[in-house]
Amino acid sequence: MMNTTRRAVLAASLVLGLLPNVVLAHDDQHEIIHLMKGMFDTPENPLSVEPVVVIGDNAIAGWVQGERGGRALLWRVDGQWKIRLCSGDSLKDPKFLESANISAADATTLAAQLAAAESKLDPAVLAKFSSFEGTMMIDPKAGHGGHKHGSTTTP
């Protein structure tokens, strides 16, 4: 009897302890989608943002706009999400993420969560993510006009 009660209490504590993290992750996803749509969405060319994976102050979001698509690497700066760069398949590579100053553990976890989230998507959407060529650095201090067209530098 004692073991059953103890397990129930431990399980409830675990669930209650993790619940705020789940809520925070959902809020982060919502903020990231709102940020990206605010920057790039237009009535004639709507932006779709999915999936969004978040680890700490780093995130990756897949996006599609018309026939184009890619992935964005974001970070939280002073409590606000900012787009660091846009790229294609390189954002699935933990080593690339590490080169963007993300810890090895977080880079591995981000890549794994991204792979799991993307496994549920239509292959046509994934092909659009992969079609983004090079890496486009984004100036987090600027608005929509702050991105550098055609830049293929790495972080």
N, CA, C and O atoms as a GROMACS GRO file, in nm:
protein
  620
    1MET      N    1   0.083  -0.120   0.000
    1MET     CA    2   0.000   0.000   0.000
    1MET      C    3   0.086   0.125   0.000
    1MET      O    4   0.060   0.220  -0.074
    2MET      N    5   0.191   0.125   0.084
    2MET     CA    6   0.278   0.242   0.094
    2MET      C    7   0.348   0.270  -0.039
    2MET      O    8   0.360   0.385  -0.079
    3ASN      N    9   0.394   0.165  -0.107
    3ASN     CA   10   0.461   0.184  -0.235
    3ASN      C   11   0.366   0.244  -0.338
    3ASN      O   12   0.406   0.332  -0.414
    4THR      N   13   0.243   0.199  -0.342
    4THR     CA   14   0.145   0.252  -0.436
    4THR      C   15   0.117   0.399  -0.408
    4THR      O   16   0.113   0.480  -0.501
    5THR      N   17   0.100   0.435  -0.283
    5THR     CA   18   0.076   0.575  -0.246
    5THR      C   19   0.197   0.661  -0.279
    5THR      O   20   0.184   0.770  -0.334
    6ARG      N   21   0.314   0.610  -0.246
    6ARG     CA   22   0.438   0.685  -0.273
    6ARG      C   23   0.454   0.707  -0.422
    6ARG      O   24   0.489   0.817  -0.466
    7ARG      N   25   0.429   0.603  -0.501
    7ARG     CA   26   0.440   0.617  -0.647
    7ARG      C   27   0.340   0.719  -0.701
    7ARG      O   28   0.373   0.798  -0.789
    8ALA      N   29   0.219   0.716  -0.648
    8ALA     CA   30   0.117   0.811  -0.692
    8ALA      C   31   0.158   0.954  -0.659
    8ALA      O   32   0.140   1.044  -0.741
    9VAL      N   33   0.212   0.975  -0.540
    9VAL     CA   34   0.256   1.110  -0.500
    9VAL      C   35   0.374   1.154  -0.588
    9VAL      O   36   0.377   1.269  -0.633
   10LEU      N   37   0.469   1.065  -0.611
   10LEU     CA   38   0.584   1.099  -0.696
   10LEU      C   39   0.539   1.130  -0.838
   10LEU      O   40   0.586   1.226  -0.899
   11ALA      N   41   0.448   1.049  -0.890
   11ALA     CA   42   0.398   1.073  -1.026
   11ALA      C   43   0.327   1.207  -1.035
   11ALA      O   44   0.348   1.282  -1.131
   12ALA      N   45   0.242   1.237  -0.936
   12ALA     CA   46   0.171   1.366  -0.936
   12ALA      C   47   0.270   1.482  -0.925
   12ALA      O   48   0.252   1.583  -0.992
   13SER      N   49   0.372   1.467  -0.843
   13SER     CA   50   0.472   1.573  -0.829
   13SER      C   51   0.547   1.595  -0.959
   13SER      O   52   0.574   1.709  -0.998
   14LEU      N   53   0.580   1.486  -1.026
   14LEU     CA   54   0.651   1.496  -1.153
   14LEU      C   55   0.566   1.568  -1.256
   14LEU      O   56   0.613   1.658  -1.325
   15VAL      N   57   0.440   1.527  -1.267
   15VAL     CA   58   0.350   1.591  -1.364
   15VAL      C   59   0.334   1.739  -1.332
   15VAL      O   60   0.344   1.823  -1.421
   16LEU      N   61   0.308   1.770  -1.206
   16LEU     CA   62   0.288   1.909  -1.168
   16LEU      C   63   0.417   1.990  -1.186
   16LEU      O   64   0.412   2.108  -1.221
   17GLY      N   65   0.530   1.927  -1.162
   17GLY     CA   66   0.658   1.997  -1.179
   17GLY      C   67   0.689   2.025  -1.324
   17GLY      O   68   0.753   2.126  -1.356
   18LEU      N   69   0.647   1.937  -1.413
   18LEU     CA   70   0.675   1.955  -1.555
   18LEU      C   71   0.571   2.041  -1.625
   18LEU      O   72   0.600   2.098  -1.730
   19LEU      N   73   0.454   2.052  -1.570
   19LEU     CA   74   0.347   2.127  -1.636
   19LEU      C   75   0.387   2.268  -1.672
   19LEU      O   76   0.358   2.310  -1.784
   20PRO      N   77   0.452   2.346  -1.585
   20PRO     CA   78   0.492   2.481  -1.626
   20PRO      C   79   0.586   2.482  -1.745
   20PRO      O   80   0.579   2.573  -1.827
   21ASN      N   81   0.675   2.383  -1.758
   21ASN     CA   82   0.765   2.377  -1.873
   21ASN      C   83   0.690   2.353  -2.002
   21ASN      O   84   0.724   2.410  -2.106
   22VAL      N   85   0.586   2.268  -1.997
   22VAL     CA   86   0.504   2.243  -2.115
   22VAL      C   87   0.432   2.371  -2.155
   22VAL      O   88   0.426   2.404  -2.274
   23VAL      N   89   0.377   2.443  -2.058
   23VAL     CA   90   0.307   2.568  -2.087
   23VAL      C   91   0.404   2.670  -2.145
   23VAL      O   92   0.372   2.739  -2.242
   24LEU      N   93   0.524   2.681  -2.086
   24LEU     CA   94   0.624   2.775  -2.138
   24LEU      C   95   0.663   2.741  -2.280
   24LEU      O   96   0.675   2.832  -2.362
   25ALA      N   97   0.684   2.613  -2.312
   25ALA     CA   98   0.720   2.574  -2.447
   25ALA      C   99   0.610   2.613  -2.545
   25ALA      O  100   0.638   2.662  -2.654
   26HIS      N  101   0.484   2.591  -2.506
   26HIS     CA  102   0.372   2.630  -2.593
   26HIS      C  103   0.372   2.781  -2.614
   26HIS      O  104   0.351   2.828  -2.726
   27ASP      N  105   0.394   2.859  -2.506
   27ASP     CA  106   0.398   3.005  -2.518
   27ASP      C  107   0.513   3.048  -2.609
   27ASP      O  108   0.496   3.138  -2.692
   28ASP      N  109   0.629   2.984  -2.596
   28ASP     CA  110   0.743   3.015  -2.682
   28ASP      C  111   0.709   2.988  -2.828
   28ASP      O  112   0.739   3.069  -2.916
   29GLN      N  113   0.646   2.874  -2.855
   29GLN     CA  114   0.608   2.841  -2.991
   29GLN      C  115   0.514   2.947  -3.047
   29GLN      O  116   0.530   2.991  -3.161
   30HIS      N  117   0.416   2.987  -2.968
   30HIS     CA  118   0.321   3.090  -3.011
   30HIS      C  119   0.394   3.221  -3.039
   30HIS      O  120   0.366   3.286  -3.140
   31GLU      N  121   0.485   3.262  -2.952
   31GLU     CA  122   0.560   3.386  -2.972
   31GLU      C  123   0.644   3.380  -3.099
   31GLU      O  124   0.652   3.478  -3.173
   32ILE      N  125   0.707   3.267  -3.125
   32ILE     CA  126   0.790   3.252  -3.244
   32ILE      C  127   0.706   3.259  -3.370
   32ILE      O  128   0.743   3.327  -3.466
   33ILE      N  129   0.593   3.191  -3.371
   33ILE     CA  130   0.504   3.196  -3.488
   33ILE      C  131   0.457   3.340  -3.510
   33ILE      O  132   0.457   3.388  -3.623
   34HIS      N  133   0.417   3.408  -3.402
   34HIS     CA  134   0.371   3.546  -3.411
   34HIS      C  135   0.482   3.637  -3.465
   34HIS      O  136   0.457   3.721  -3.551
   35LEU      N  137   0.604   3.620  -3.416
   35LEU     CA  138   0.718   3.699  -3.463
   35LEU      C  139   0.740   3.680  -3.613
   35LEU      O  140   0.751   3.777  -3.688
   36MET      N  141   0.746   3.555  -3.656
   36MET     CA  142   0.775   3.528  -3.797
   36MET      C  143   0.664   3.575  -3.889
   36MET      O  144   0.690   3.631  -3.995
   37LYS      N  145   0.539   3.553  -3.848
   37LYS     CA  146   0.428   3.600  -3.929
   37LYS      C  147   0.426   3.753  -3.935
   37LYS      O  148   0.396   3.811  -4.039
   38GLY      N  149   0.458   3.817  -3.823
   38GLY     CA  150   0.463   3.963  -3.821
   38GLY      C  151   0.570   4.019  -3.915
   38GLY      O  152   0.553   4.128  -3.970
   39MET      N  153   0.678   3.946  -3.932
   39MET     CA  154   0.786   3.992  -4.018
   39MET      C  155   0.763   3.962  -4.166
   39MET      O  156   0.799   4.042  -4.251
   40PHE      N  157   0.704   3.847  -4.197
   40PHE     CA  158   0.704   3.799  -4.335
   40PHE      C  159   0.568   3.769  -4.396
   40PHE      O  160   0.558   3.757  -4.518
   41ASP      N  161   0.464   3.756  -4.315
   41ASP     CA  162   0.332   3.720  -4.366
   41ASP      C  163   0.270   3.836  -4.441
   41ASP      O  164   0.277   3.950  -4.395
   42THR      N  165   0.210   3.809  -4.556
   42THR     CA  166   0.134   3.911  -4.630
   42THR      C  167   0.003   3.848  -4.676
   42THR      O  168  -0.005   3.727  -4.692
   43PRO      N  169  -0.101   3.931  -4.698
   43PRO     CA  170  -0.229   3.873  -4.743
   43PRO      C  171  -0.216   3.796  -4.874
   43PRO      O  172  -0.282   3.693  -4.892
   44GLU      N  173  -0.133   3.844  -4.964
   44GLU     CA  174  -0.119   3.776  -5.093
   44GLU      C  175  -0.019   3.659  -5.090
   44GLU      O  176  -0.015   3.579  -5.183
   45ASN      N  177   0.060   3.651  -4.982
   45ASN     CA  178   0.159   3.543  -4.972
   45ASN      C  179   0.174   3.503  -4.824
   45ASN      O  180   0.273   3.538  -4.760
   46PRO      N  181   0.074   3.429  -4.771
   46PRO     CA  182   0.076   3.395  -4.629
   46PRO      C  183   0.193   3.303  -4.593
   46PRO      O  184   0.239   3.222  -4.673
   47LEU      N  185   0.238   3.319  -4.470
   47LEU     CA  186   0.348   3.239  -4.416
   47LEU      C  187   0.291   3.132  -4.324
   47LEU      O  188   0.208   3.161  -4.239
   48SER      N  189   0.336   3.008  -4.342
   48SER     CA  190   0.301   2.898  -4.253
   48SER      C  191   0.426   2.864  -4.173
   48SER      O  192   0.534   2.849  -4.229
   49VAL      N  193   0.411   2.853  -4.042
   49VAL     CA  194   0.524   2.821  -3.955
   49VAL      C  195   0.491   2.694  -3.877
   49VAL      O  196   0.402   2.693  -3.792
   50GLU      N  197   0.564   2.586  -3.909
   50GLU     CA  198   0.547   2.458  -3.842
   50GLU      C  199   0.654   2.364  -3.892
   50GLU      O  200   0.678   2.359  -4.012
   51PRO      N  201   0.716   2.291  -3.807
   51PRO     CA  202   0.706   2.285  -3.662
   51PRO      C  203   0.797   2.389  -3.596
   51PRO      O  204   0.881   2.450  -3.662
   52VAL      N  205   0.778   2.407  -3.468
   52VAL     CA  206   0.865   2.492  -3.386
   52VAL      C  207   0.913   2.406  -3.269
   52VAL      O  208   0.833   2.354  -3.192
   53VAL      N  209   1.045   2.393  -3.257
   53VAL     CA  210   1.103   2.320  -3.144
   53VAL      C  211   1.189   2.417  -3.063
   53VAL      O  212   1.262   2.498  -3.119
   54VAL      N  213   1.179   2.406  -2.932
   54VAL     CA  214   1.244   2.500  -2.841
   54VAL      C  215   1.323   2.424  -2.736
   54VAL      O  216   1.272   2.331  -2.674
   55ILE      N  217   1.448   2.464  -2.716
   55ILE     CA  218   1.531   2.415  -2.607
   55ILE      C  219   1.593   2.538  -2.542
   55ILE      O  220   1.678   2.603  -2.601
   56GLY      N  221   1.550   2.568  -2.421
   56GLY     CA  222   1.605   2.683  -2.350
   56GLY      C  223   1.582   2.812  -2.427
   56GLY      O  224   1.468   2.849  -2.456
   57ASP      N  225   1.691   2.880  -2.461
   57ASP     CA  226   1.682   3.007  -2.533
   57ASP      C  227   1.711   2.992  -2.681
   57ASP      O  228   1.744   3.091  -2.748
   58ASN      N  229   1.700   2.870  -2.735
   58ASN     CA  230   1.723   2.845  -2.877
   58ASN      C  231   1.603   2.772  -2.935
   58ASN      O  232   1.537   2.694  -2.866
   59ALA      N  233   1.576   2.797  -3.062
   59ALA     CA  234   1.463   2.732  -3.128
   59ALA      C  235   1.490   2.719  -3.277
   59ALA      O  236   1.571   2.793  -3.334
   60ILE      N  237   1.422   2.624  -3.339
   60ILE     CA  238   1.422   2.610  -3.484
   60ILE      C  239   1.277   2.604  -3.527
   60ILE      O  240   1.196   2.533  -3.468
   61ALA      N  241   1.245   2.679  -3.633
   61ALA     CA  242   1.109   2.681  -3.687
   61ALA      C  243   1.115   2.655  -3.837
   61ALA      O  244   1.193   2.718  -3.908
   62GLY      N  245   1.032   2.562  -3.883
   62GLY     CA  246   1.016   2.542  -4.026
   62GLY      C  247   0.914   2.640  -4.080
   62GLY      O  248   0.817   2.673  -4.011
   63TRP      N  249   0.935   2.686  -4.202
   63TRP     CA  250   0.840   2.782  -4.260
   63TRP      C  251   0.821   2.754  -4.409
   63TRP      O  252   0.911   2.705  -4.478
   64VAL      N  253   0.700   2.786  -4.456
   64VAL     CA  254   0.666   2.777  -4.598
   64VAL      C  255   0.591   2.903  -4.635
   64VAL      O  256   0.501   2.948  -4.564
   65GLN      N  257   0.630   2.959  -4.749
   65GLN     CA  258   0.560   3.076  -4.803
   65GLN      C  259   0.552   3.057  -4.954
   65GLN      O  260   0.651   3.070  -5.025
   66GLY      N  261   0.431   3.026  -5.000
   66GLY     CA  262   0.414   2.995  -5.142
   66GLY      C  263   0.489   2.868  -5.177
   66GLY      O  264   0.471   2.764  -5.113
   67GLU      N  265   0.573   2.877  -5.279
   67GLU     CA  266   0.650   2.761  -5.323
   67GLU      C  267   0.786   2.752  -5.256
   67GLU      O  268   0.864   2.662  -5.285
   68ARG      N  269   0.815   2.845  -5.165
   68ARG     CA  270   0.945   2.849  -5.097
   68ARG      C  271   0.931   2.804  -4.953
   68ARG      O  272   0.822   2.805  -4.896
   69GLY      N  273   1.042   2.766  -4.896
   69GLY     CA  274   1.042   2.725  -4.756
   69GLY      C  275   1.184   2.718  -4.704
   69GLY      O  276   1.280   2.738  -4.777
   70GLY      N  277   1.194   2.690  -4.576
   70GLY     CA  278   1.323   2.677  -4.512
   70GLY      C  279   1.304   2.659  -4.363
   70GLY      O  280   1.196   2.626  -4.315
   71ARG      N  281   1.413   2.681  -4.292
   71ARG     CA  282   1.411   2.672  -4.146
   71ARG      C  283   1.476   2.797  -4.091
   71ARG      O  284   1.568   2.852  -4.151
   72ALA      N  285   1.429   2.842  -3.975
   72ALA     CA  286   1.487   2.958  -3.908
   72ALA      C  287   1.544   2.914  -3.774
   72ALA      O  288   1.484   2.833  -3.703
   73LEU      N  289   1.661   2.967  -3.742
   73LEU     CA  290   1.722   2.947  -3.611
   73LEU      C  291   1.696   3.073  -3.531
   73LEU      O  292   1.728   3.184  -3.576
   74LEU      N  293   1.638   3.057  -3.414
   74LEU     CA  294   1.604   3.171  -3.330
   74LEU      C  295   1.671   3.159  -3.196
   74LEU      O  296   1.712   3.051  -3.154
   75TRP      N  297   1.683   3.273  -3.127
   75TRP     CA  298   1.733   3.275  -2.990
   75TRP      C  299   1.656   3.379  -2.913
   75TRP      O  300   1.601   3.474  -2.970
   76ARG      N  301   1.653   3.360  -2.783
   76ARG     CA  302   1.584   3.453  -2.696
   76ARG      C  303   1.689   3.552  -2.644
   76ARG      O  304   1.789   3.512  -2.584
   77VAL      N  305   1.664   3.681  -2.669
   77VAL     CA  306   1.754   3.788  -2.625
   77VAL      C  307   1.673   3.883  -2.539
   77VAL      O  308   1.573   3.939  -2.585
   78ASP      N  309   1.715   3.902  -2.416
   78ASP     CA  310   1.644   3.991  -2.323
   78ASP      C  311   1.495   3.958  -2.316
   78ASP      O  312   1.411   4.047  -2.311
   79GLY      N  313   1.464   3.828  -2.317
   79GLY     CA  314   1.326   3.784  -2.304
   79GLY      C  315   1.245   3.786  -2.432
   79GLY      O  316   1.127   3.751  -2.431
   80GLN      N  317   1.306   3.826  -2.544
   80GLN     CA  318   1.235   3.834  -2.672
   80GLN      C  319   1.298   3.739  -2.773
   80GLN      O  320   1.421   3.729  -2.781
   81TRP      N  321   1.216   3.670  -2.850
   81TRP     CA  322   1.268   3.583  -2.956
   81TRP      C  323   1.312   3.666  -3.075
   81TRP      O  324   1.244   3.761  -3.115
   82LYS      N  325   1.426   3.631  -3.132
   82LYS     CA  326   1.484   3.697  -3.249
   82LYS      C  327   1.529   3.590  -3.347
   82LYS      O  328   1.576   3.484  -3.306
   83ILE      N  329   1.515   3.617  -3.475
   83ILE     CA  330   1.564   3.525  -3.578
   83ILE      C  331   1.713   3.553  -3.598
   83ILE      O  332   1.753   3.666  -3.626
   84ARG      N  333   1.794   3.449  -3.585
   84ARG     CA  334   1.938   3.461  -3.607
   84ARG      C  335   1.972   3.442  -3.753
   84ARG      O  336   2.048   3.519  -3.811
   85LEU      N  337   1.913   3.337  -3.812
   85LEU     CA  338   1.945   3.305  -3.951
   85LEU      C  339   1.839   3.215  -4.009
   85LEU      O  340   1.762   3.152  -3.937
   86CYS      N  341   1.836   3.210  -4.141
   86CYS     CA  342   1.751   3.116  -4.213
   86CYS      C  343   1.841   3.027  -4.297
   86CYS      O  344   1.943   3.072  -4.349
   87SER      N  345   1.803   2.901  -4.309
   87SER     CA  346   1.881   2.805  -4.384
   87SER      C  347   1.789   2.690  -4.423
   87SER      O  348   1.668   2.697  -4.406
   88GLY      N  349   1.849   2.585  -4.474
   88GLY     CA  350   1.773   2.466  -4.512
   88GLY      C  351   1.809   2.349  -4.424
   88GLY      O  352   1.790   2.354  -4.303
   89ASP      N  353   1.862   2.244  -4.486
   89ASP     CA  354   1.894   2.122  -4.413
   89ASP      C  355   2.008   2.138  -4.314
   89ASP      O  356   2.023   2.054  -4.224
   90SER      N  357   2.090   2.242  -4.327
   90SER     CA  358   2.201   2.259  -4.232
   90SER      C  359   2.150   2.272  -4.089
   90SER      O  360   2.222   2.237  -3.995
   91LEU      N  361   2.028   2.321  -4.070
   91LEU     CA  362   1.974   2.336  -3.935
   91LEU      C  363   1.929   2.204  -3.873
   91LEU      O  364   1.884   2.201  -3.759
   92LYS      N  365   1.942   2.095  -3.947
   92LYS     CA  366   1.916   1.962  -3.891
   92LYS      C  367   2.044   1.901  -3.834
   92LYS      O  368   2.039   1.796  -3.770
   93ASP      N  369   2.157   1.965  -3.858
   93ASP     CA  370   2.288   1.912  -3.822
   93ASP      C  371   2.336   1.969  -3.688
   93ASP      O  372   2.359   2.089  -3.677
   94PRO      N  373   2.351   1.884  -3.586
   94PRO     CA  374   2.398   1.934  -3.456
   94PRO      C  375   2.532   2.009  -3.464
   94PRO      O  376   2.553   2.104  -3.389
   95LYS      N  377   2.620   1.966  -3.552
   95LYS     CA  378   2.751   2.034  -3.564
   95LYS      C  379   2.733   2.177  -3.616
   95LYS      O  380   2.803   2.267  -3.571
   96PHE      N  381   2.641   2.197  -3.708
   96PHE     CA  382   2.611   2.331  -3.756
   96PHE      C  383   2.556   2.416  -3.642
   96PHE      O  384   2.594   2.532  -3.626
   97LEU      N  385   2.466   2.357  -3.564
   97LEU     CA  386   2.407   2.429  -3.451
   97LEU      C  387   2.515   2.465  -3.348
   97LEU      O  388   2.511   2.574  -3.291
   98GLU      N  389   2.609   2.375  -3.325
   98GLU     CA  390   2.720   2.405  -3.235
   98GLU      C  391   2.804   2.522  -3.288
   98GLU      O  392   2.852   2.604  -3.211
   99SER      N  393   2.821   2.529  -3.421
   99SER     CA  394   2.897   2.640  -3.479
   99SER      C  395   2.825   2.773  -3.461
   99SER      O  396   2.885   2.879  -3.478
  100ALA      N  397   2.696   2.766  -3.426
  100ALA     CA  398   2.618   2.887  -3.397
  100ALA      C  399   2.616   2.915  -3.247
  100ALA      O  400   2.528   2.985  -3.197
  101ASN      N  401   2.713   2.859  -3.176
  101ASN     CA  402   2.730   2.880  -3.031
  101ASN      C  403   2.617   2.822  -2.947
  101ASN      O  404   2.579   2.880  -2.844
  102ILE      N  405   2.562   2.710  -2.991
  102ILE     CA  406   2.466   2.635  -2.911
  102ILE      C  407   2.543   2.518  -2.851
  102ILE      O  408   2.620   2.453  -2.920
  103SER      N  409   2.522   2.491  -2.724
  103SER     CA  410   2.595   2.383  -2.658
  103SER      C  411   2.572   2.252  -2.732
  103SER      O  412   2.469   2.233  -2.797
  104ALA      N  413   2.669   2.161  -2.722
  104ALA     CA  414   2.659   2.032  -2.790
  104ALA      C  415   2.533   1.957  -2.745
  104ALA      O  416   2.464   1.898  -2.828
  105ALA      N  417   2.504   1.959  -2.616
  105ALA     CA  418   2.386   1.889  -2.564
  105ALA      C  419   2.257   1.949  -2.621
  105ALA      O  420   2.169   1.877  -2.666
  106ASP      N  421   2.247   2.083  -2.618
  106ASP     CA  422   2.126   2.148  -2.672
  106ASP      C  423   2.116   2.129  -2.823
  106ASP      O  424   2.006   2.112  -2.876
  107ALA      N  425   2.229   2.133  -2.893
  107ALA     CA  426   2.228   2.114  -3.039
  107ALA      C  427   2.177   1.975  -3.074
  107ALA      O  428   2.097   1.959  -3.166
  108THR      N  429   2.224   1.875  -3.001
  108THR     CA  430   2.180   1.737  -3.025
  108THR      C  431   2.032   1.723  -2.996
  108THR      O  432   1.959   1.658  -3.071
  109THR      N  433   1.986   1.783  -2.886
  109THR     CA  434   1.844   1.773  -2.848
  109THR      C  435   1.757   1.848  -2.949
  109THR      O  436   1.652   1.797  -2.989
  110LEU      N  437   1.798   1.968  -2.990
  110LEU     CA  438   1.722   2.043  -3.091
  110LEU      C  439   1.709   1.963  -3.219
  110LEU      O  440   1.599   1.951  -3.275
  111ALA      N  441   1.820   1.907  -3.267
  111ALA     CA  442   1.817   1.830  -3.392
  111ALA      C  443   1.726   1.709  -3.379
  111ALA      O  444   1.651   1.677  -3.472
  112ALA      N  445   1.732   1.640  -3.265
  112ALA     CA  446   1.646   1.523  -3.244
  112ALA      C  447   1.499   1.561  -3.238
  112ALA      O  448   1.414   1.494  -3.297
  113GLN      N  449   1.467   1.670  -3.166
  113GLN     CA  450   1.327   1.714  -3.157
  113GLN      C  451   1.278   1.761  -3.294
  113GLN      O  452   1.162   1.737  -3.330
  114LEU      N  453   1.364   1.828  -3.370
  114LEU     CA  454   1.325   1.872  -3.504
  114LEU      C  455   1.296   1.752  -3.592
  114LEU      O  456   1.195   1.750  -3.663
  115ALA      N  457   1.382   1.651  -3.588
  115ALA     CA  458   1.360   1.530  -3.669
  115ALA      C  459   1.228   1.464  -3.632
  115ALA      O  460   1.153   1.421  -3.720
  116ALA      N  461   1.200   1.454  -3.503
  116ALA     CA  462   1.074   1.392  -3.459
  116ALA      C  463   0.953   1.473  -3.506
  116ALA      O  464   0.855   1.416  -3.553
  117ALA      N  465   0.960   1.605  -3.492
  117ALA     CA  466   0.848   1.691  -3.533
  117ALA      C  467   0.829   1.687  -3.685
  117ALA      O  468   0.716   1.684  -3.734
  118GLU      N  469   0.939   1.688  -3.759
  118GLU     CA  470   0.929   1.689  -3.905
  118GLU      C  471   0.886   1.554  -3.961
  118GLU      O  472   0.836   1.548  -4.073
  119SER      N  473   0.903   1.447  -3.884
  119SER     CA  474   0.864   1.314  -3.933
  119SER      C  475   0.713   1.304  -3.954
  119SER      O  476   0.665   1.215  -4.023
  120LYS      N  477   0.638   1.396  -3.894
  120LYS     CA  478   0.492   1.396  -3.904
  120LYS      C  479   0.441   1.483  -4.019
  120LYS      O  480   0.320   1.488  -4.043
  121LEU      N  481   0.532   1.551  -4.090
  121LEU     CA  482   0.492   1.644  -4.195
  121LEU      C  483   0.488   1.578  -4.332
  121LEU      O  484   0.551   1.475  -4.356
  122ASP      N  485   0.413   1.640  -4.421
  122ASP     CA  486   0.403   1.597  -4.560
  122ASP      C  487   0.541   1.607  -4.627
  122ASP      O  488   0.610   1.707  -4.608
  123PRO      N  489   0.582   1.507  -4.704
  123PRO     CA  490   0.711   1.513  -4.772
  123PRO      C  491   0.726   1.636  -4.864
  123PRO      O  492   0.838   1.683  -4.884
  124ALA      N  493   0.617   1.686  -4.919
  124ALA     CA  494   0.625   1.806  -5.004
  124ALA      C  495   0.667   1.928  -4.922
  124ALA      O  496   0.740   2.013  -4.972
  125VAL      N  497   0.623   1.936  -4.797
  125VAL     CA  498   0.662   2.045  -4.708
  125VAL      C  499   0.811   2.032  -4.674
  125VAL      O  500   0.884   2.131  -4.675
  126LEU      N  501   0.854   1.911  -4.645
  126LEU     CA  502   0.995   1.887  -4.613
  126LEU      C  503   1.084   1.923  -4.731
  126LEU      O  504   1.195   1.974  -4.712
  127ALA      N  505   1.037   1.897  -4.852
  127ALA     CA  506   1.115   1.932  -4.971
  127ALA      C  507   1.131   2.084  -4.980
  127ALA      O  508   1.236   2.133  -5.023
  128LYS      N  509   1.029   2.159  -4.940
  128LYS     CA  510   1.040   2.306  -4.940
  128LYS      C  511   1.141   2.351  -4.836
  128LYS      O  512   1.219   2.443  -4.862
  129PHE      N  513   1.141   2.290  -4.718
  129PHE     CA  514   1.240   2.324  -4.616
  129PHE      C  515   1.382   2.301  -4.672
  129PHE      O  516   1.472   2.383  -4.651
  130SER      N  517   1.399   2.190  -4.742
  130SER     CA  518   1.531   2.152  -4.796
  130SER      C  519   1.573   2.239  -4.913
  130SER      O  520   1.692   2.245  -4.946
  131SER      N  521   1.478   2.306  -4.976
  131SER     CA  522   1.510   2.384  -5.097
  131SER      C  523   1.581   2.516  -5.066
  131SER      O  524   1.634   2.580  -5.157
  132PHE      N  525   1.583   2.558  -4.939
  132PHE     CA  526   1.651   2.683  -4.904
  132PHE      C  527   1.800   2.663  -4.922
  132PHE      O  528   1.860   2.575  -4.860
  133GLU      N  529   1.861   2.745  -5.008
  133GLU     CA  530   2.004   2.731  -5.038
  133GLU      C  531   2.085   2.830  -4.956
  133GLU      O  532   2.049   2.947  -4.944
  134GLY      N  533   2.195   2.781  -4.900
  134GLY     CA  534   2.284   2.868  -4.826
  134GLY      C  535   2.229   2.902  -4.689
  134GLY      O  536   2.140   2.837  -4.636
  135THR      N  537   2.286   3.008  -4.634
  135THR     CA  538   2.247   3.056  -4.503
  135THR      C  539   2.231   3.207  -4.511
  135THR      O  540   2.322   3.277  -4.557
  136MET      N  541   2.117   3.258  -4.467
  136MET     CA  542   2.091   3.401  -4.468
  136MET      C  543   2.092   3.451  -4.324
  136MET      O  544   2.007   3.414  -4.244
  137MET      N  545   2.190   3.536  -4.293
  137MET     CA  546   2.199   3.593  -4.160
  137MET      C  547   2.091   3.700  -4.145
  137MET      O  548   2.060   3.773  -4.240
  138ILE      N  549   2.033   3.709  -4.027
  138ILE     CA  550   1.929   3.808  -3.998
  138ILE      C  551   1.982   3.902  -3.891
  138ILE      O  552   2.042   3.856  -3.793
  139ASP      N  553   1.961   4.030  -3.908
  139ASP     CA  554   2.002   4.129  -3.808
  139ASP      C  555   1.892   4.139  -3.705
  139ASP      O  556   1.786   4.194  -3.734
  140PRO      N  557   1.913   4.087  -3.582
  140PRO     CA  558   1.806   4.086  -3.483
  140PRO      C  559   1.766   4.225  -3.435
  140PRO      O  560   1.661   4.240  -3.372
  141LYS      N  561   1.846   4.327  -3.464
  141LYS     CA  562   1.813   4.463  -3.420
  141LYS      C  563   1.724   4.535  -3.521
  141LYS      O  564   1.669   4.641  -3.491
  142ALA      N  565   1.711   4.478  -3.640
  142ALA     CA  566   1.634   4.543  -3.745
  142ALA      C  567   1.498   4.476  -3.759
  142ALA      O  568   1.477   4.366  -3.709
  143GLY      N  569   1.408   4.543  -3.825
  143GLY     CA  570   1.277   4.485  -3.855
  143GLY      C  571   1.287   4.399  -3.979
  143GLY      O  572   1.391   4.340  -4.005
  144HIS      N  573   1.178   4.392  -4.054
  144HIS     CA  574   1.172   4.308  -4.174
  144HIS      C  575   1.284   4.342  -4.272
  144HIS      O  576   1.337   4.252  -4.337
  145GLY      N  577   1.319   4.466  -4.284
  145GLY     CA  578   1.422   4.507  -4.380
  145GLY      C  579   1.562   4.471  -4.335
  145GLY      O  580   1.658   4.499  -4.408
  146GLY      N  581   1.579   4.410  -4.219
  146GLY     CA  582   1.711   4.383  -4.166
  146GLY      C  583   1.776   4.257  -4.216
  146GLY      O  584   1.891   4.230  -4.180
  147HIS      N  585   1.708   4.178  -4.298
  147HIS     CA  586   1.775   4.058  -4.344
  147HIS      C  587   1.859   4.087  -4.465
  147HIS      O  588   1.831   4.179  -4.542
  148LYS      N  589   1.964   4.008  -4.482
  148LYS     CA  590   2.059   4.027  -4.590
  148LYS      C  591   2.028   3.928  -4.700
  148LYS      O  592   2.048   3.808  -4.682
  149HIS      N  593   1.982   3.975  -4.812
  149HIS     CA  594   1.947   3.887  -4.923
  149HIS      C  595   2.073   3.828  -4.984
  149HIS      O  596   2.172   3.898  -5.009
  150GLY      N  597   2.067   3.698  -5.009
  150GLY     CA  598   2.173   3.633  -5.083
  150GLY      C  599   2.296   3.600  -5.002
  150GLY      O  600   2.390   3.543  -5.058
  151SER      N  601   2.301   3.631  -4.876
  151SER     CA  602   2.419   3.601  -4.796
  151SER      C  603   2.428   3.451  -4.775
  151SER      O  604   2.328   3.385  -4.744
  152THR      N  605   2.547   3.397  -4.792
  152THR     CA  606   2.565   3.255  -4.771
  152THR      C  607   2.672   3.230  -4.666
  152THR      O  608   2.739   3.127  -4.668
  153THR      N  609   2.688   3.324  -4.574
  153THR     CA  610   2.785   3.304  -4.469
  153THR      C  611   2.727   3.215  -4.361
  153THR      O  612   2.606   3.203  -4.348
  154THR      N  613   2.814   3.153  -4.285
  154THR     CA  614   2.769   3.070  -4.175
  154THR      C  615   2.783   3.148  -4.046
  154THR      O  616   2.857   3.246  -4.042
  155PRO      N  617   2.714   3.105  -3.941
  155PRO     CA  618   2.718   3.180  -3.816
  155PRO      C  619   2.856   3.184  -3.755
  155PRO      O  620   2.875   3.244  -3.649
   0.00000   0.00000   0.00000
